[in-house]
C-alpha cells in the first residue's frame, strides 16, 4: 500500500520540477525582453546617451542567460536527486548570484530612470 503513495509523490515532485523549470525559462525570456527594451528601444525613441542603456540591456541579457542556464542545471540536479532518492537544495551561492545580479540591475535601472 505504501508503494503507490511513494510513486505518486515522486510523480508530483517531477511535475513540480518541470513547472519550476518553465518558471526559470519565463524569467529568462522576460529578462531578455527587458534587455531589448532597455538596450535598443529606449535609446532609439528618446534623446539620451545610448551607451548607459546598452550596458543596462547587456546586463539584463546576462541575467537572462543566468536564468536559462541556471534553470536547466537546477532541473537536471533535481531529476538526478529524485533518481537517487535524495534532495537537491538550491545552494546559497546560486541564490546569492541571482540576487546580486538582479539587485545590481535594479539599482542601475533606478539610476538611469532618475538621471535621464
Secondary structure, 3 states (H helix, E strand, C coil): CHHHHHHHHHHHHHHHHHHHHHHHHHHHHHHHHHHHHHHHHHHHHCCCCHHHHHHHHHHHHHHHHHHHHHHHHHHHHHHHHHHHCCCCCCCHHHHHHHHHHHHHHHHHHHHHHHHC
